[in-house]
Amino acid sequence: MIPSHNAFRALLQYNHTQHTLRSFFSTTCLARQQVQQDETKMSIEQWRDNITKKKLIEEDVITASQFNLMGNTMNDPIYRGSRLPLAGTALPPAWHLAYFPPRVIEEDLSPDGFEQDWKPPAPFHHRMWAGGELEWNPENPLRVGDKAQMESSVRDIQFRPAGRRGDSVFIWIDKKINNKQGWVMTESRCWVYVQGTDRVVPVPSQSQSNSIKSTIIPEPKQTMAKELPRTDFSMDLIPSPILLFRFSALTFNSHMIHYNHIYSTTVENHRGCLVHGPMSFMLMTNELNKYLKTIDDSQHIKFLSYRCQSPLVVNEPVQIQGKAKSDEPGKYDVWVADQNGNMAVKGTAIVGRIGG
């Protein structure tokens, strides 16, 4: 049956109306998103003006016990075991992570457990470790018995719109550490804050808790990894739940993404709990430092920078590796490769000699 002329006109008018409505709602939605983004940027600018004036001063004593516990946590061949290091023993690079913990009561933490000293305003509720740097003074290391002071301040803040999880805020915090002899090191941390999900933090039932060990986590997508460079040093490691727990406890890090399986998988959508960004930093620093001592005991790390490119997941094998740059004497590439051979954490180090 051929539609009448009037019916055909009515159909055209209906289609035109539908197209107009879709265009209207699409334009309205985009306009609303733009207004929200402008309001967020304004809120971030106001927060930036205040937070950049902030300085956080913390003090700690370099005790033999914390030193020893870090040695046992990282299974260090020299400092593990029950014997405490003697007064005056120098901390290896990055071992200051066992000190200056966040001294925060639970109610002042974020809902998922991290300290909020540098957190931007809503809607940026979730935090990830994005990378960092270490500039180290080998002629004045922290030593057992030292009284030390750490001053933290903002180096940089960047607002980045429309990422994978929406808008995000990157913040760099410089942490300068001194003892009575003067400057010891500056560690810089980069955190990225992203918008929270609509999901609440789940409280596991008894049956869920009992079934965690048998929960089947989807296999990670097999991505094509670039061939890793030949290495000067390499260490294999399977980061166990016990390792992650002990590192969290030692550094007083209560971020649930490192120890709460249900939170990590159902709220953050990971395959399991995540390896700490600072643990990856410490592993790279440790292995490079040990390698340098096998070549020349006077060699030391002067500077190391790194970027966390993808998550490392509990119980999945990793390799901590490094190689000297053939075209740049005194520089090393260091990285942590995931189970698929991808560089999940990638860094560059500058080395030198004491007095040089």
N, C-alpha and C positions, 0 to 999 in steps of 0.2 A: 504493500500500500504506500503510495507516494504522499508525503505530508503536504498539507495545504500551505499556501503562501503565508497565511497568518501564523500557522504553527511553526513554520520555519523561522519567521521573524522573532517569534517568542523564544525559540531555542537560542538564536543568536544573542538576543537580549539577556537571557539567563546566563549564557557563557561569559558575556561581557561583564555582567554584575559579579559573577564569581571571581573573574580575573581581577576586577577592581577591588573586591574585598580582600583577596589574597595579597595584592600589592599594598593595600592599606595596612593590614596587620603585619606584613613583613617590614614595612617602613616604620611602623609604630614600635615593633620589637627592636629594630636596629637603633631607633632613636632612644628607646629606654635603656638599651645596653650602653649607648654612648654617654647618656646622662649618668648612669651608674659608674662607668669608668672614670668620668670627669670627677665625680664625687670621691671616688677612691683615691685618685691622684691628689686631690686637694687634701684629703685626710692624711695621706702619706707625707705630703710636703710639710704639713703642720707638725706631724710626729718627727720628721727629719730635723726640723729646726730645734726641737727640744732634745732629741736623743744625741745629736752631735756635740752638745755641750756637756754630756755626761761623762764622768770618769769614775771608774770603780776601782778602789784600792783594797787589796786583799793581802793578808800576811799568812805565812806558814813556816813551819820548822821542818827541815829535811831530816826526817827520822830514819833510823836503820830499818825499822819494821816495815814501813811502806816500801822502801827500796827492795827489801827481801821479798815482799809479796808480789811486787811487779816481776822480779826475777822468776818466781815460781809460776806466775800466771803466763808469762811468755816463754817458759821453759828455757831460760837462758843458761848456757853451759857453765858460765862462771858464777853467776849469782843465785842460782836456784838452790834448793835444799833448806836445811834448818839453820845454817850458820848466818848470823847477821853480819853485814859489812861493818868494818871498823870506822870509827870517827875519822872524818877527813877523806873518806873514799869518794871519788868523783862520780856523779851520775852520768851515765852515757847520754848522748843526745836523745831528746824526746822523752826521757824517763820522768821529766817533770810532770807528765800527765797523771802520775800517782799522787800529786800534791795539788793544792789550791782547788779543792772540790767545791761545787756549788753548795753553799751553806744556806739551804732554803727549806722551810717546813713544807709539808705536803700540800697544804691548802693554797700555797703561793705558786705551785707548779701548774703547768698547763694540764688539761684533762688527760692527755696521754703521757704526762710525766716529765717534760723537760722544763728547765728553769726559764723564766720569762724576762730576764734582764734587758734583752735587746729585741724583744718581739715587737713587730709592727702591729698596728690596730687591726680590727676585723676588716675584711673577712679572712685574714691570713692566719689560720689556726694550726697548720701543719708545718713541721720543720724538717729539713733534710741537710745533711752535711755535704757541702759542695766542693770543698777543697781547702787548701791552706798553704802556709809558708813557714819556714823556720830559718832564722838567722842566728847563728850560734857563736859564742865567744869561747874557743877552746882553751884560752889562757886564763879564763876565770869561770870554770864550770861550777854548778852547784855541788856542794859536798855534804856528806852526812854531818849533821850538827849545825849547819848554816841556818840562820834566820833570814828569810827571803821575803821580798815584797813584789807583788804583781800589780801593775796598773793597766787597766783595760780601757780602750777608747775606740770610737768609730773612725775607721779610715775612709770608707766609701759606702754609699747606698745607691742601689739602682732599682728602679721600678720597670718591670718588663711586662707589657700587656700581651694577652692572648697567646699564652703558651699551651703546652699539652694539657695542663690542669688549670687553664685560665690564667689570670694575671698572677704575677709573682714578684717578690721583693728579695733582692740579694743584698746582704749586708756583710761587710768586712770589719772584723774586730781585731785590733792590734793589742797584744798582751806583752808588755815589757816587764821583764823580771830582773831584779837587782838583788845582790847580797851586799854585805858591808864593804866589799872591795869594789863594787860598782856594777856596771852592766854585765849581765850574764847571757841573755838571749832575748829575742823578740819572736814570739809565735803569733802568727796571724791565722784566723779562722774565718772561713766564708760559709755562711748559712744561707739557704734559700727557704723562704717562707711562702707556702702556697695556700690556696683556698681550701677550706675543709670540705668534706663530703657531707651529705645529708644523713649519713648513718651515725647511730650512737655507738659508743663503745660497748660491745656485748659483754655480758657477764656469763661465763660458761656454767652450764648445769653440771651436775655430778657425772651424768652420762657422757657429756661432751668432754669433760676433763679426763675421764677414763679412756676415751677413744682417741685422744690427741695423737698418741704414738702410732695408731693405725690409720690415721687420716691420710688419704691419698691426695697428694699435691700434684696438679698437672705438670707434666714434664715441660721444662723450658723450651721455647722455640729454638730450633737449631739454626743459628745464624752463621753465615759464612764469615769466618774470622780471617783477618789478614795474617800472613805468616809472621810469627814473632821473630824478632832479631835473634841472632846467636847471642848467648849470654856469657858474661864473665863470672856470674854467680847465680845460683838458683836454689830455692828451698820450696819443697812441697808441704802443703798443710791442708788438713780438713778442719775447718773451724767448727768445733762441736758446740752444742748448747751449753756445756759446762764452761768452755773457754769464754763464750759470750757473757755468761752470767758472772764469772769471776772478774772479767774486765769491767762490766757494769758496776759491780759491787766495789771494786778497788777505786774506780774513778767517781763513785757516787752518782752514776748516770742512771736515772730512773725512767728514761724514755722507753715506753713499752714496746716499741718496734724491735728492740733487741732481745726481748725475753718473753713476750706474750704472743704465743703462736696464733691464737684466735684473733687478736687485734691485728696482727701483721697480715693475716690472710684475708680476713673478712672486711676490715675497714680500710687498710692501705693497699689491699689487693696484690700482695707479694706472695711468692711461693712458700715463704717461711720467714722466720726472724732474720733480720739483716745484720751483717757484720758492721761494727762501728767504723765510721770514717776515720776517727783518730787511731783505731787499731791498725787499719791499713797503713796509715802514715807511720806509725811506730814500727810496723813490720818492715817496711821499706828502709826506714832509717837504720834499724838494727842490722839488717843483712848487709847494707852498704858499709856501715861502720865496721862490722866484723871482717868484711872482705878487705877493706883498706888496711886494717891492722896486719893482715897476712902478707901484704906487699911491703909496707913500711910503717912502723909503729908511730912515726911522727906525722903521718897523714891524718887528716880530719875533715869532717864535713863543715863547710863554712855556711852553706845556704842550700835549702831544699824547698822546692815548690811542687805542688801536686794538685790534680783535679780528679774528682770522683765522676766518672763517666757513666757508670751503670752499677746497679746494686750487686753486692755479693751476699749470698744466702747461706744460712747455717747448713752444715753437713754436705756442702758442695765443695769439691776439691779446688784449691787455688794454688798458684805458683807465684812466689815473690822473687823477682828477678831484676837484673841490671846489667848494664854494659857501658864501658867507657866510650865516649864519642871520639871516633877516630880523627875527625876533622876539627875538633875543639878540645885541645889538651886541658885537663883539669875539670872536665865536665862529664857527668854520667847521666844516662837515661835509666830510670828505675820505674818499675810497674808491678801491679798485681794482676795476673791473668786469671780469668774465671775458668770454669770447667770446659768451656767451649773454645778456649784459647784467645778470647777477646781481652783487650786491655781494659779492665773495669776501672782501675785507678792508674793514672799515668803521671809521672813526675820527672823533674830534672834537678840534678844536684851539682853544686860547685864545690870542689874539694881543694885543700891546700895543705901546707905544712906548718906546724907550730913555729912561730917566729918568722914565717915566710910571707 
